Amino acid sequence: MLFETIVVGPLGVNCFILGDKQSNEGMIVDPGADCEMILAAVHHFGITVKYIVNTHGHFDHIGCNRTLKEKTGAQLLAHKEDVQFLVNAARSAQKYGLTVENSPEPDVFLTDGMKLELGRRVIEVLHTPGHTQGGCCLYLANEKLVITGDTLFADSVGRTDLPGGSHDQLIQSIKAKLMPLPDDTVVWPGHGPSSTIGQERSFNPYLNE
């Protein structure tokens, strides 16, 4: 399986490119910025982008939604609870002195337990509200990895002081949806380095309060 990380934008978002090498079907997760760099990678890997997926709607994770959708014809997927963030991304970014295009509305809404298919690969959607109400993680059981967006980080968790955030809800989501995963599942967060579920279960201070 193809799994590539590209760090994009001034806030250092981890954008992920996934692909099934047999079918050449691919997925882009959290294309926050640097659209041409993402498109160049897609071209390099020779994949046909089937889905553009947002783990949540914050502007730093969705800035290339419109461009990539127009260039690839892929379906845009995000949770319905975060649509207001997507369509108002430009205004949100402006508060931080940054420029981002508003995103189109999703073609398909992510829901808890939904299965997305890339050829033989199956990606399970885990709804994990707390950072935002529409926050989701993407679990690939066979590949032993989970993309956690801004829900869970290495030794940390997502901030909850923004609109729609709830620390108690975030911790509950992590414990209910992510901690049951096998210890050797690699955690790929929306910013920063990777970790494992076992590492976070044992040492993440926010989960052991």
Rosetta blueprint (number, residue, H / E / L):
1 M L
2 L E
3 F E
4 E E
5 T E
6 I E
7 V E
8 V E
9 G L
10 P L
11 L L
12 G L
13 V E
14 N E
15 C E
16 F E
17 I E
18 L E
19 G E
20 D L
21 K L
22 Q L
23 S L
24 N L
25 E E
26 G E
27 M E
28 I E
29 V E
30 D L
31 P L
32 G L
33 A L
34 D L
35 C H
36 E H
37 M H
38 I H
39 L H
40 A H
41 A H
42 V H
43 H H
44 H H
45 F H
46 G L
47 I L
48 T E
49 V E
50 K E
51 Y E
52 I E
53 V E
54 N L
55 T L
56 H L
57 G L
58 H L
59 F H
60 D H
61 H H
62 I H
63 G L
64 C L
65 N H
66 R H
67 T H
68 L H
69 K H
70 E H
71 K H
72 T H
73 G L
74 A L
75 Q E
76 L E
77 L E
78 A E
79 H E
80 K H
81 E H
82 D H
83 V H
84 Q H
85 F H
86 L H
87 V H
88 N L
89 A H
90 A H
91 R H
92 S H
93 A H
94 Q H
95 K L
96 Y L
97 G L
98 L L
99 T L
100 V L
101 E L
102 N L
103 S L
104 P L
105 E L
106 P L
107 D L
108 V E
109 F E
110 L E
111 T L
112 D L
113 G L
114 M L
115 K E
116 L E
117 E E
118 L E
119 G L
120 R L
121 R E
122 V E
123 I E
124 E E
125 V E
126 L E
127 H E
128 T L
129 P L
130 G L
131 H L
132 T L
133 Q L
134 G L
135 G L
136 C E
137 C E
138 L E
139 Y E
140 L E
141 A L
142 N L
143 E L
144 K L
145 L E
146 V E
147 I E
148 T E
149 G E
150 D L
151 T L
152 L E
153 F E
154 A L
155 D L
156 S E
157 V E
158 G L
159 R L
160 T L
161 D L
162 L L
163 P L
164 G L
165 G L
166 S L
167 H H
168 D H
169 Q H
170 L H
171 I H
172 Q H
173 S H
174 I H
175 K H
176 A H
177 K H
178 L H
179 M L
180 P L
181 L L
182 P L
183 D L
184 D L
185 T L
186 V E
187 V E
188 W E
189 P E
190 G L
191 H E
192 G L
193 P L
194 S L
195 S E
196 T E
197 I H
198 G H
199 Q H
200 E H
201 R H
202 S H
203 F H
204 N L
205 P H
206 Y H
207 L H
208 N L
209 E L
